[in-house]
């Protein structure tokens, strides 16, 4: 059985700043995913296992305040 590798995907906003960095394996999200606002500030850090959200996700509003959610309890 052949094991597929994780591939990194990077997306950018129209202004050229980083929008999202994530990984895929077998066409599904896998591992850490980080999203950014258009100003470059971090918006979200989350994790996936076989395309399903898992673990603690942190998110920030545009003023820099943050909160978290346990995706395993949703």
C-alpha positions in Angstrom: 0.0 0.0 0.0 1.4 3.4 -1.0 1.3 6.2 1.5 0.5 9.6 0.1 2.4 12.7 1.2 0.9 15.8 2.7 1.0 18.8 0.4 1.2 22.4 1.5 -1.2 24.9 0.1 -0.7 28.6 0.4 -3.3 31.2 -0.6 -2.9 35.0 -0.8 -5.3 37.9 -0.6 -5.7 40.2 -3.6 -3.3 42.7 -1.9 -0.6 40.0 -2.0 -0.6 39.3 1.7 -0.8 35.8 3.0 -4.4 34.5 3.4 -4.1 30.8 4.4 -1.5 28.1 4.9 -2.7 24.5 5.2 -1.9 21.0 4.3 -3.8 18.3 2.4 -3.5 14.6 2.2 -5.5 12.4 -0.1 -7.6 15.5 -1.1 -8.5 16.3 2.5 -7.2 18.8 5.0 -4.6 17.4 7.3 -2.8 19.0 10.2 -2.5 22.7 11.0 -4.3 25.4 9.1 -3.7 29.1 9.7 -5.8 31.9 8.2 -4.9 35.6 8.1 -6.8 38.8 7.7 -6.0 41.1 4.7 -3.8 43.2 7.0 -1.6 40.2 7.7 -2.8 39.6 11.3 -3.7 36.1 12.3 -7.4 35.2 12.2 -7.5 31.5 12.9 -5.4 28.5 13.8 -7.1 25.1 13.6 -6.3 21.4 13.0 -7.7 18.7 10.8 -7.5 14.9 10.8 -8.6 13.3 7.6 -10.6 16.4 6.6 -12.4 16.7 10.0 -11.8 19.6 12.4 -10.2 18.5 15.6 -8.6 19.8 18.8 -8.5 23.4 20.1 -9.0 26.1 17.5 -8.0 29.7 18.3 -9.5 32.7 16.5 -8.8 36.4 16.7 -11.1 39.3 15.9 -9.8 42.3 13.9 -9.1 44.1 17.2 -6.8 41.3 18.3 -9.0 39.7 20.9 -9.1 36.0 20.8 -11.2 33.1 21.8 -11.0 29.3 21.4 -13.3 26.4 20.8 -12.7 22.7 21.3 -13.7 21.1 18.0 -13.9 17.7 19.6 -16.7 18.9 21.9 -18.8 20.4 19.1 
